[in-house]
């Protein structure tokens, strides 16, 4: 099973196990997923930290059973007597952790690497991130991930900024895009890749609304909100790039065309940006505008028509091993990125407005919002 222990959860927050399970189910959906999704039906068990639907202030322990483990019990056993049941993997896959991991840890069976490096662990991240989203909810903060592109097909930018409408559209799409024309082209490309034994990557976008000004900090490099988000997102399997706002496109613009000019809403008594090219952060802190971050995911490393490799035992040329995998996991990656962002935002929120209970944190949050209005 997968186990996550979440330390630092204050008391008094409502937790819905049903919502966590819904998010786990969202992770398993998506056109292009492989055989494992037909085996696993992920459901979370909460073993500590929640009583009668409310957090107690103690660590929250979440577990998700791997139902397929019964078929691997002997092959993944801790008992030396079961070694004969294993079939060592010796042909590393290009693009995977296989070879570097085997060399680094001096392992003669790549399975010791590939099982731990597997994106299966993101199930636990989604469970924890779903919990984090529920910690953000009382403060009006919402987070959504959706697909911007898969392969060479780019979806049109959404016509609305309303996250409720965007969520509805994303949930209705088998590839989590907000553009039906692009959806058709993406499904056709996934089908073509499946026929060819190939894989596809893509780009996902995560948007968070309702953030107060000042999450994160400029005073130390490791407290910058955008840096923490990039660190967390790049730790996801197959992630190869992260950008906030215009990201790499900003490098081609002049400062006069890029930087978000500042205005003031007298009615709301708040400073605002007249654009949001920065993606909701400046100087490592949230600006109060919607956070917008994109993550690029490379195609998956397991190909049904494998690439050239070398057997680590014989040193002879070989083809990369074939493991159970997906043709495209980008729709699932959008859900995973969404929950990873939610976790980092919840951490930053609790650091800024810290307290031992929802009542205390709410008091701190409301006092800060009042302070900002009377700046």
N, C-alpha and C positions, 0 to 999 in steps of 0.2 A: 504494500500500500504506500501511498504518499502521505506524509505527515508534515504539517506546518504549525509551528508554535509562534503566535503573534504576541509579542511583549509590548506593554505600554498602551494597551487599550483602556481608556477611561471607563468609569461606571456610568450606567444609565442610558446607554444607546440601545435603541431597538434593533434587534438582529432577526432577519427573516431567513431561515434555512431554505425555504422555498425559493427565495430570490437567488441565493447562492447556487442552488441546483439548476435554476433557469439559466444562469450565466455559464455554468458548466456544460449544459446542453447546447448553448449557443456556440461554445468553442468546438463542439464536435460536428457542427453542421458545416456545409459549404460544398459546392460542386467541385469535384476533383479529389475528395478525401478517399483514403484507402480502406483496406479490410479491417483494420483495428477498430474503426468507428462502428462497425457492425457487431463487435464483441463487447466493447466497454459501454456501460450505461452509468456514467459517473454520477455518484451521489455522495454528498458530504455528511460526515458525522461530526458533531461538535462534542468534544470530550471534556472541555473545561472552559471557564470564563463566561459562560452564559447561563442564566437561570430565569425561567419563566419568560423567555424572550428578550431579556435585558442583560447587557454586559455587567459584570460584577466588579471590574477593576483588576482582576487577576488575568494571567495570560490566557488567551483563547487558543485552544488546540483543535485543529481541523484535520480529519483524515478522509482519504478517498481510496477505496479498495481497488486494486488492479484485478479485475475478474479473470483475466487471462493468465494470472500467475500459476493457477493450478496446472496449466500445461507446461510450465517451466520450472516446477518445484525442484526436480532433480538436477536440471541443467544449471540452475542458479543457486544450488544448495550451499550452505556454510559447512557441510559435513565433508571432510576429505574422502570419505568412502564413496561419495557420489561422483567423484571426478570422471569416472569412466562414462557417465551418461552425457557428458558435454561433447560437443563437436566444435573444436576450436576454429575460430574465424581468423584467417591469416592473410586475406586479400583486402587491403585497405581501399576505401572508396575515395577517389579524388574529391576534394571539397568538404570532407567530413573531418571530425576530430580523430579518426581512426589511427593514422600513422603517427602524427605528432604525439598523441596520447600514449600509444604503445611504446614509443621511444623514450618519452619523458619518464614513464613509470616502470620501464623495463618489464613489460608484460608480453607474454608469448601468445595470448589469446585476446584478440581485439574486442571480443564481446565485453570484456571488463571495462572497456572505454565506451563503446557505442551505447550500452544500456544506460550508463550514467549521463552521457552527453545527449541522450535522446530528448526531443521536445515533449515527451510524455510528462516531464517535470512541470511543464507550464500549466498542467491541470491544477497543481497546488497554487501557482501564482494567480490563476483566475479565481480560485476559491478565496484567497487572501484579498485580492483586489476587489472582489464583490463585497466582502466585508468592509473594505475601505470606502467603497462608494456609499455604503449605508452610513458610515461615519460622517461623510461629507453632506449627505442629504439634508440634515436639519439646518444647514447654513445656506441652502439654496444653490449648492454647487452640483452641476451635472456634467457627466463625461460620456462621450460617445466616440466609438471607432468605426470607420467604414473604409472601403477600398477605393483608391484613387485610380489605380491602373493594375492590370495583370498582363504580363508579357508586353507586347507592343501596343496594346489597346488602352487608351487614356479616356477615362470617363469625363464628361462635362462637369464643370464646377456646379455645385448645388445652387438652385435658384432662391433658396431661403436660408436664413441663419437659425431658424427655429429648430432646436434639437429634438423636440417631440415629433415634428414632421419628418426630420431626417432619420430618426430612429425607426419610425414606422416604415419608411421606404427601404432602409437597409435590411430590416428584419424580413421584408417580403422578397428580397432578392437572394437567389441561391449563391451569388458571389459577393453579396454585401456592397454592391455599387448603387449609386443614386441616379443612374442613367440607363434606361432600358435598352437603348440602341447599343451602347457599349456592352451591356450584359449579354446580349445575343452574340456579339463578336467574341467576347471572352469565353463563353461556353463552347463555341465552335473551336477556338484555339486550344482549350483544354482537351476537347475530344481528339483533336489532331495530335496533340502531344501524347495522349494515352495510346493512340494507335502506333506512334513512333517509338514508344518506350522512353519518352523524354519527360522533362519536368519544366515547370514555369514558376517564376518569381513575380514580384510586383511591389507596389507602394501602397501603404495605408496611411490614413490621416486620423488623428485623434484631436477632438475639439472639447475643451472644457469651458463652461460658462459659469458665471456667478462668483468668480474668484475675487476676493478683496485685494486691494493694493498691498504690496509689501510681503508676500510670501517669498521665502528665500532671503538672501542677503548679498550685499556687495562687499562685505568686509573681509571675507575669506573665500579662497577659491573653491573649497569643498562645500560651501553653504549656498552657492549660486543655484537657483532653481533650475535654470536651463541646463546647467552642467549635470545636475543630479538626474534630470529626466533623460538626457542623452546617455549617461552611464547605464541607467536601468534599461533603457530600450535597446542599446547596443549589446546588452548581455543576453538578449533573446536569440535563440537558435536561428541562424541564417540571416540575421540583421547585418547589413553592411553600411548603412548610412542613416543619419538623423539630421533633420533640419527644422528650424522653427521659423514661422512666418514665411517670407520669401526665400529664406535659406540661401542656397548657392546662387540663385538668381540675383540676390542683392549685390553680389560682387561685380556685376556688370552695370550697375546703376550709379549715377552720381548721388551724392548725399542729399541734394535738394529734392531729388525724386523719390528717395527712399525713406528718410526719417519721418516718423509720425508726428505731425504738428499737434500742438496742445491747445485745447479749448476748455471752457468752463461752462457747465450747465447750472445756471443760477437757481432754477427751480428744484433740481435734485441736489444742489449744493455739492457738486463733485467735479473734479478735473476729469477730462476725457481726452482721448486721442481722436483726431479727425480722420485717421486711417489706422490700419493695423498691420502694416508690413512687417513689424517686428514679431508678430505672432503672440503678443500678450506678455512679453517679458522685456525688460530693459535693465541693464546692469546686474543681471542675475536675480531680479525680483519681478513678481507679477505686477502688471500695470493696472489691473482692473478690467482690461479688455479681454475678449475671449482668447484663451490659450489655443494655439494651433501648431501642432507638431506632426511631422511626417517621418515615416520609417521605410527604408528600402530593404526588401528581403530578396536574397538571391534564390535561384531555383534550388530545389532540394537535391541532396547529394546522391541519393539512391536512384539509379536509373535502371529500368528494366532492360535496356540495351546498354550495359555498363561500359565505362571508359577504361582505358588501359591503366594497369597498375603493376605492382611487383609483389609476389608472395613473400611475406616477411620471414618465412621459415626457409624456403628453398632459394630465395633471391632470384627466382626465375620470373620472366614476364608473365603476367596473368591479367585477367579482367577483374575489376572491382566487384566485391561481393554484393549480392542482392539481398536486401532486408525488406520486410514489410514496410511500405511507405505510401505516400500520396503522390499524385501527379501535381497537385497544387494545393498548398495549405494557406494561401494568402487570406482568404475570407476568415479562417480561424485566427490568423495572426492579427487581424484587426480587432478581434475580441480580446486577445491576449494583451495587445498593446494598450487597449482601453483600460484594462484592469491594472496594468503596471503603472500607467499614468495616475490612475485613481489612488494607488498605494502611495506614490511619491507625494501627491498633493495632500493626502491625509496626514502623512508624516510632517510636511511643512506647516499645515494648518495647526496641528497639535503642538508643534514647536513654538509657533507664534502666539497661540492663545492657550497655552498649556494649563492643565488642571486635572484633578482626579475624577471629575464627574462632568456629565453633560451640562448640569446647572452651572458649575463654575466656569466652564469653557464658554458657554453662551453669554454669561455675564462679561467675561473678558472680551469676547468678540463684539458684543453690542457697545461696550465702552469704547473700544477702538474705532468702530464705525462712527460713533458720535464725535470722537476726537478728530477724525479725518474731516467730517463735515464742518467743524468749527475751526479748521486750520487757518 
